Amino acid sequence: MATGYAVYRGGLAARVWVYDHSCLASGVALPTVVDPLSPTPGTGFYYLVAGYNAAGVGTLGISSSGVPRPVPSGCQ
């Protein structure tokens, strides 16, 4: 069971995909947060959420290619 959540935000640029997420919010009680930024025209954001507890941070899931999504350090 998660005792807190870390929310990550990454950028989406036209025709380019790379995991570039960084910590948007940490220590939140629910897996939701309001993002104060809006993407510029032609771009967007993606969001990932990881739960954590005394055992550590959970994963950010698996990409469509079967590779685990990277978890940046320092977001809890």
SULWO-V636370 format. One record per residue. N is the residue number from 0. RES is the residue in one small letter. BURIAL is 1 if it has 16 or more other ideal C-beta (glycine too) atoms within 10 Angstrom, else 0. Layout:
# SULWO-V636370
[[N/RES/BURIAL] [N/RES/BURIAL]]
This chain:
# SULWO-V636370
[[0/m/0] [1/a/0] [2/t/0] [3/g/1] [4/y/1] [5/a/1] [6/v/1] [7/y/1] [8/r/1] [9/g/1] [10/g/0] [11/l/0] [12/a/0] [13/a/0] [14/r/0] [15/v/0] [16/w/0] [17/v/0] [18/y/0] [19/d/0] [20/h/1] [21/s/0] [22/c/0] [23/l/1] [24/a/1] [25/s/1] [26/g/0] [27/v/0] [28/a/0] [29/l/0] [30/p/0] [31/t/0] [32/v/1] [33/v/0] [34/d/0] [35/p/0] [36/l/0] [37/s/0] [38/p/0] [39/t/0] [40/p/0] [41/g/0] [42/t/0] [43/g/0] [44/f/0] [45/y/0] [46/y/0] [47/l/1] [48/v/1] [49/a/1] [50/g/0] [51/y/1] [52/n/0] [53/a/0] [54/a/0] [55/g/0] [56/v/1] [57/g/0] [58/t/0] [59/l/1] [60/g/0] [61/i/0] [62/s/0] [63/s/0] [64/s/0] [65/g/0] [66/v/0] [67/p/0] [68/r/0] [69/p/0] [70/v/1] [71/p/1] [72/s/0] [73/g/0] [74/c/1] [75/q/1]]
